[in-house]
Amino acid sequence: MAQTPNVELLKQLPQVEEVLQHAAIVGLQGIPHDVVVDAVRAQIDALRQRILGGAEPDVETDAIAEAAAARASGLNAPSLRRVINASGVIIHTNLGRSVMAQAAIDAVNEVIAGYSTLEYSVDSMARGSRHDHCEPLIRALTGAEAAIAVNNNAAAVMMVLSEFAAGHEAIVSRGEQVEIGGSFRIPDIMAQSHAKMVEVGATNKTHLSDYERAITDDTAMLLKVHPSNYRMTGFTESVSIRDLRVLVDERKASGGQDILVYEDQGSGAFLRLEAFGSYAEPAVAESLNAGADIVSFSGDKLLGGPQAGIIVGRKDLIDRLKANPLARAMRLDKMTLAALEATLRLYLQTDVAMESIPTVRMLTEEADSVKVRAEALKAAVEKVVPSDCAELAVVSETSRAGGGALPMCDIDTYALEVRFKKGDAQGCEEHLVKESPTPIIARISQETVLCDARTIQDESEIEAIAEGFASYFAKM
């Protein structure tokens, strides 16, 4: 039952002009007057709504002025900030997914400092294409005839469906109608692209005969969605790209229409990471070699690059996508192109990619190597946190790939465990996030704070984490 609002508190709320005269507001420097006024109004309105909801907040002018000043000042502070990822989730969607390789960072800095060859060909001294920067590298790395990169993989899926299946049937297994992320689901993308989704099979089992029976003269595509962000186990069966290829080729040889075989590979990878055995995601080249006409995948997951959706396949099909109006709406900017090109170039030498691309390195780093970093973190925290405040230990833990990749794979790791003698895990976690100069994202387990060393980048982050714990316990 809703509480009755305290009418007396509503009456005590000060006028905007009264708050504007307060010393905390008058002392603000470098903030436009209109912005300050909006902040004061917003603070008063927020308190009014809380009171109407039954709360009894502090309505003193001093408190309101200080909160409004903080609200206004906050506009001068960046919202998008660097954080330290001590969570152990490597491709952390909330934290920006893949960490850029140094080569990618250098490439971005190079192109943002001035003008660039974004759409200019030095060879012809005439207008060029932004596709030319990454396409040759993608072709060399995947064996594809052609490629195009757009702003993310959801856009890539939308573009492929819109170009090749709009107004026609696209057949997809019921067990592959995944949610890509952010409640963006395959059926939703199908509907938006105006493709007619035809579901076949059961949730756990789909047979080749299911596709064969579903094909009509209006079928434009067989869509294979790789379950990169989930796995079904037990009584399951799915149809491979190779079998779908045979099916459509046999139908075409018998006089049927040309039906595309398209795989949305999702997380995407140029290297099959053998360290994960049967859990390893297939490489893009494997899907093409198996017979897919088109494959799409993300640039900022297992690839370890910037956010992008990459589409590879037959040249005639990619040429159509380049001419599609969506190609302009979904195109990459110069900074993303620079980062993607630099990341792709690292893959020309497998050993260089394994060491230089942070995502790949973190995924494959030996647990014993991670333990060395965890021990260094423990030593750094011991120097600044009194022994009567917390008990520290290096413990074996499990990291996750994250980002919808390798969902069933446990990655052995080591973490610093902080067990509290003073304070508590929840309060410490909040302090590390909100009070540290660089927010520190750890995780809580059984009333302890864990800092997973697999996702901690370097010595500077170790020192920052130690300082974060020191400042928390200094308040005890």
Secondary structure, DSSP 8 states (H G I E B T S, - for coil): ------HHHHHH---HHHHHTSHHHHT--S--HHHHHHHHHHHHHHHHHHHHTT------HHHHHHHHHHHHHHTTS-SS---EE-SSBSSBGGGTBS---HHHHHHHHHHHTS---TTEETTTTEE--GGGGTHHHHHHHH--SEEEEES-HHHHHHHHHHHHHBTSEEEEEGGG--EEETTEEHHHHHHHHTBEEEEES-SSB--HHHHHHH--TTEEEEEEE--TT----SS-B---HHHHHHHHHHHHHTT----EEEEEEET--SS--GGGGGG----HHHHHHHT-SEEEEESSSTT-SSS-EEEEE-HHHHHHHHHSHHHHHTB--HHHHHHHHHHHHHTTSHHHHHHHSHHHHHHH--HHHHHHHHHHHHHHHHHHS-TTTEEEEEEEEEEB--TTSSTT--EEEEEEEEEESSS-HHHHHHHHHHTSSS-EE-EEETTEEEEEGGG--SHHHHHHHHHHHHHHHTT-
